[in-house]
Amino acid sequence: GTAMQEALLLGVGILKSRLLQERLDLGNHQFVNYVRIHGDEGAAQMSVLAMHGFGTGLAVWASTLKALSQACSHIYAVDLPGHALSSETTAIGSGIGKLGLPPNVEDTELLYLNVLEKWRETLCERR
């Protein structure tokens, strides 16, 4: 596995077979990194999406993932575009700022929502 996956496994105490690191290809050399964790047997049949704030990554959830895996059947933690192991967003559109994100808050939020919706649709198609 990757260094991030190994760090999450050590910090969280989740079996390696239950944590999968994956990437969603968005086209134009863009991708979103995420981890999927299968919860404990007997956990409630529900899915949880852990989203980080600006300037961090999915690893911010490391201390919470074990508790979530005991309570929920599926846990997902996503690196938003331009953060951690997800790609920068320079190929997504015009008016992109220095960090690969749109120059204003509204367009950045819309970018995140569009990417998360594409991610959600892709997961549903794979089921």
N, C-alpha and C positions, 0 to 999 in steps of 0.2 A: 504494500500500500504506500501511499504518499506520506510525507512527513506530517502533514496536517492530520491525516487519518490516524496515524500512529499516535500523535499527541492527543487527539480526542479520545482514542481508546484508552490510553493510559490515564488521562485526567478524569474520565467519566466512569471507567470500569465496565464498559459494555463489551460483550463478546465480539470479536472481529467478524464473525459470520453474520452478525445482526446489523452492522453499520456498513453502508455502501456509499462511496463517494462517486458522484456522477456529474456529467456536464450536459447541458442542453444546448445544442447548436442552434443559434438564431440566424445563421446565414451571414454573409458579408464579413467573415472572420470574427464574428461575435459569438460569445457563449456565456452561459450562466453556470457557475459551479454550485452544487448543492450536495448535502448528505441526506440519506434516507436511513432511518433506523426502524427496525422491526421491534415492536414492544414485547414485553414479557407475555408468556402464555397466561391467559386469564385477564389480561388488560382489557379495558373497555374498547369496543369496536368504534373507535373514532380516530380521526387524523388531526394533527396539530402542525401548523406552519409557524416556525420561529423566524422572525425577521429582525435584523439588526438595524441600528440607527446609522446616520451619516458618518462616514469615516472609520467604520469598524468592519467586522466580517462575522461569518457564522460561528467562529470559534468563541465569540462572546457568550454563547449559550452552553459552553462545555460543562459548566457546573450544574446546569439545569437539566441536561439531556437524560441523565440516568433516572431522575425522578419522573420525568415525562414518560420514559420507556416503561416504567412500572405501572403507569396509569393509562396509557394510550397505546393502541395497536400500531399506529404509524406516526412517526415524527419526521418532519422535513425541516431542514435549516438551509437557507439560501444565502449565497453571497450576491448582493444586489449588483447591477452593472456598474463597472468602474471601481469595485471594491474587492479586496482580498484576492481570491483566485479566479474571480470572473474577469472577463476581458474588459478593457477600456471600451468606451462607446463611440469612438471617433468615426466609425463608418455608418452610424445609424442615421445621421441627418446633418443638415446645415446649422450654423449658429452654435456649434459645440464649443464649450469653454475649455480652459487649460487642462482640467482633470478628465476630459472626455465626456463631460456632462453638459446639458443645456445651460445657458447663462442665467436662467431664472428659476425660481422655486416651482412655479406651476408646471413648466415644461419638464423639469426633472421628475416631479411626482407623476406626471402623465407617462413619461418614459418608464418609470418603475412599474406602474400599474399595467402598462401594455406588455412588458416583459413577463411580469408575474402571471398575467392572464394567458400568455402563450405557453408558459411553463405548466400552468394548471391544465390547459387543454391537452398538451402533450402527455402528461401523466394519465389523464382520463382515457386517451386513445390507447395507451399501452396496457390498460387493465383488461 
